[in-house]
Amino acid sequence: MSRHVVVTGGGSGIGRAIAARFAAAGDSVVILGRRANVLADTAAVLSGCVRTVVCDASDPESVSGAITQMPDKVDVLVNNAGGRARGVYEGLAGLRDQWLADFECNVLPAVLMTAALEDRLTVPGGRIITISSLAALRGNGSYGAAKAALHAWNHSLAAQWGPRGVTANVVVPGFIASTEFFGDLPEGELARRAKQTLVGRVGQPEDIASCVSFLASPEAGYITGELLHSNGGAMLGR
């Protein structure tokens, strides 16, 4: 049966691979992002039913507007939108701005979109899946702290939705090549990162899409409040 799937940050990288996985399975997919041209390019090359909605998921007004373009029922919500604060931050005021920027970029999109879709999530059987980062465990300043906040938030989310038959889980990627986040790294750097894993290769967006696909499946209905790591053994589970 076709499902209604929403993927934030679905225009590129991991989000695009996730959207492609659901679309190939015959699901109806809505991809959201801030760049209309990137969304359009992605929708044009993906098979199946894919719609685009331009949205800054960290902005409450933008999220409210985007909701009016969503399906009445959402079976799977993938909170993928995020990134790292860029720019030069100087002094204490700059440090504050950097931490707030990373929080707004990584935490608010997941929190706002999930809250906005609360009345549309399929009950029972809905799936909320959030994309984090290995930085949440290894540390990485304000970015790692923001991703770690998603882990704590998901615990509360799982407790809130569990009695209603909806699961909430987090996928924690390690290094994933072929994304805008890391850009085009030289072969030497890719080889160095591959050696940090136990499987001898770097991750690809499709690796994370596979994790999301499983957590969204009926077979994963007894899994909630969990962190699913996909890092090739670069960091062992804990």
Legacy VTK file of the C-alpha trace (Angstrom):
# vtk DataFile Version 3.0
C-alpha trace
ASCII
DATASET POLYDATA
POINTS 238 float
0.000 0.000 0.000
1.331 3.428 -0.954
2.288 5.660 1.962
2.454 9.443 2.292
6.016 10.432 3.171
7.445 13.847 4.080
11.209 14.429 3.903
12.693 17.724 5.051
15.962 18.700 3.425
14.958 16.342 0.634
16.605 18.137 -2.270
20.154 16.857 -1.935
22.498 14.408 -0.254
21.005 12.098 2.354
17.538 13.605 2.039
17.496 13.053 -1.704
18.548 9.413 -1.285
15.811 8.892 1.286
13.186 10.437 -0.977
14.408 8.293 -3.873
14.089 5.132 -1.785
10.472 5.826 -0.855
9.533 6.995 -4.357
10.993 3.840 -5.886
8.836 1.804 -3.504
5.731 3.480 -4.893
5.120 5.889 -2.031
3.866 9.441 -2.461
6.699 11.722 -1.336
6.813 15.409 -0.438
10.307 16.898 -0.289
10.928 20.180 1.464
13.841 22.574 1.332
14.755 26.233 1.039
15.972 26.143 -2.592
13.220 25.780 -5.170
15.630 24.967 -8.017
17.308 22.140 -6.090
13.944 20.640 -5.149
12.724 20.856 -8.737
15.856 19.198 -10.098
15.515 16.352 -7.609
11.823 15.815 -8.294
12.525 15.720 -12.025
14.927 12.792 -11.773
13.149 10.713 -9.130
10.688 8.072 -10.176
7.201 7.923 -8.748
5.018 10.614 -7.214
7.237 13.363 -5.799
6.014 16.861 -4.920
8.089 19.808 -3.771
7.381 22.414 -1.098
9.726 25.340 -0.536
10.109 25.784 3.208
12.586 27.020 5.795
11.828 24.456 8.466
13.429 26.588 11.186
10.881 29.376 10.577
7.461 28.871 12.225
5.651 30.960 9.603
7.286 29.086 6.755
6.385 25.754 8.347
2.784 26.845 8.856
2.559 27.803 5.195
4.114 24.537 4.074
1.601 22.491 6.052
-1.201 23.771 3.833
0.487 21.981 0.918
0.835 18.658 2.744
-1.389 15.587 2.460
-4.124 15.227 5.058
-2.429 12.091 6.384
1.306 11.547 6.785
2.522 8.006 7.355
6.245 8.754 7.575
7.975 11.978 8.602
11.726 12.136 8.032
13.375 15.063 9.808
16.531 15.371 7.736
16.988 19.136 7.375
20.087 20.474 9.100
23.622 21.655 8.626
26.493 23.502 10.225
26.613 27.202 10.989
28.977 28.873 8.531
30.765 32.164 8.849
33.159 33.938 11.168
32.067 34.333 14.783
34.175 36.576 17.003
34.063 37.264 20.721
31.438 36.175 23.203
28.626 37.650 21.135
29.834 35.721 18.117
30.103 32.528 20.144
26.499 32.977 21.234
25.433 33.572 17.637
27.218 30.414 16.474
25.549 28.226 19.088
22.138 29.706 18.365
22.660 29.272 14.615
23.498 25.583 14.970
20.519 25.067 17.284
18.173 26.817 14.856
19.587 24.897 11.898
19.461 21.411 13.411
16.987 21.251 16.288
14.172 23.630 15.406
13.404 22.140 11.964
12.722 18.722 13.496
10.775 20.077 16.465
8.651 22.519 14.476
7.820 20.177 11.607
6.894 17.315 13.935
4.643 19.561 16.007
3.040 21.054 12.908
2.163 17.597 11.551
0.893 16.227 14.854
-2.740 16.103 13.716
-1.835 14.516 10.372
0.390 11.640 11.456
-1.217 8.258 10.897
-2.399 6.737 14.183
-1.569 3.943 14.742
1.343 3.019 12.503
2.977 6.392 11.893
6.744 6.779 11.822
8.883 9.737 12.908
12.529 9.363 11.895
15.149 12.006 12.623
18.646 12.215 11.132
21.406 13.062 13.592
25.191 12.752 13.334
28.085 10.889 14.894
29.207 14.327 16.061
26.534 14.053 18.743
28.663 11.362 20.392
32.160 12.418 19.431
31.624 16.079 20.118
32.088 18.897 17.651
31.300 22.111 19.441
27.924 23.686 18.878
27.099 21.406 15.939
27.631 18.208 17.927
25.708 19.634 20.875
22.768 20.507 18.633
22.672 16.993 17.187
22.873 15.527 20.706
19.836 17.607 21.640
17.871 15.683 19.016
18.646 12.451 20.866
17.189 13.737 24.130
14.197 15.226 22.330
13.496 11.922 20.621
13.241 10.158 23.992
10.396 12.493 24.909
8.875 12.117 21.456
8.848 8.322 21.710
7.142 8.488 25.099
4.573 10.946 23.767
3.659 8.967 20.652
4.206 5.382 21.752
0.781 4.948 23.391
-0.779 6.061 20.101
1.057 3.445 18.058
3.582 5.807 16.470
7.323 5.156 16.680
10.083 7.780 16.921
13.684 6.887 16.182
16.969 8.540 15.237
19.441 7.461 12.556
23.010 8.480 13.414
25.245 8.602 10.318
29.010 8.548 10.394
30.973 10.079 7.542
28.816 10.144 4.410
30.462 11.076 1.116
28.735 12.654 -1.885
26.927 15.302 0.158
27.036 19.088 0.245
27.932 18.927 3.935
31.450 17.646 3.247
31.789 18.780 -0.359
34.249 17.238 -2.809
37.039 15.769 -0.714
40.306 14.631 -2.311
40.910 10.923 -2.761
43.529 10.919 -0.028
41.068 12.234 2.530
38.416 9.744 1.458
40.952 6.942 1.836
41.904 8.184 5.303
38.282 8.211 6.410
37.693 4.756 4.913
40.536 3.408 7.064
38.753 4.705 10.170
35.935 2.220 9.572
35.885 -1.535 10.110
34.386 -2.201 6.685
37.055 -0.297 4.772
34.863 2.174 2.922
33.147 5.491 3.381
29.401 5.771 3.720
27.033 6.802 0.956
23.634 8.524 1.218
21.980 5.253 0.211
23.334 3.607 3.374
21.312 6.021 5.478
18.283 5.687 3.221
18.332 1.943 3.920
18.234 2.557 7.668
15.332 4.960 7.287
13.483 2.526 5.046
13.741 -0.194 7.681
12.590 2.033 10.544
9.634 3.125 8.421
8.604 -0.460 7.694
5.948 -2.503 9.518
8.729 -4.854 10.657
10.162 -2.044 12.811
6.938 -1.444 14.710
8.411 -2.670 18.016
11.397 -0.318 17.829
11.076 3.181 19.261
13.154 5.680 21.189
16.302 4.188 19.626
19.484 5.457 17.986
20.369 3.443 14.876
24.047 3.945 14.047
25.383 3.651 10.510
29.093 4.431 10.491
30.864 1.308 9.212
32.295 0.643 12.664
34.076 3.988 12.920
32.585 4.124 16.405
31.236 1.017 18.086
27.752 1.080 19.562
27.124 2.385 23.031
LINES 1 239
238 0 1 2 3 4 5 6 7 8 9 10 11 12 13 14 15 16 17 18 19 20 21 22 23 24 25 26 27 28 29 30 31 32 33 34 35 36 37 38 39 40 41 42 43 44 45 46 47 48 49 50 51 52 53 54 55 56 57 58 59 60 61 62 63 64 65 66 67 68 69 70 71 72 73 74 75 76 77 78 79 80 81 82 83 84 85 86 87 88 89 90 91 92 93 94 95 96 97 98 99 100 101 102 103 104 105 106 107 108 109 110 111 112 113 114 115 116 117 118 119 120 121 122 123 124 125 126 127 128 129 130 131 132 133 134 135 136 137 138 139 140 141 142 143 144 145 146 147 148 149 150 151 152 153 154 155 156 157 158 159 160 161 162 163 164 165 166 167 168 169 170 171 172 173 174 175 176 177 178 179 180 181 182 183 184 185 186 187 188 189 190 191 192 193 194 195 196 197 198 199 200 201 202 203 204 205 206 207 208 209 210 211 212 213 214 215 216 217 218 219 220 221 222 223 224 225 226 227 228 229 230 231 232 233 234 235 236 237
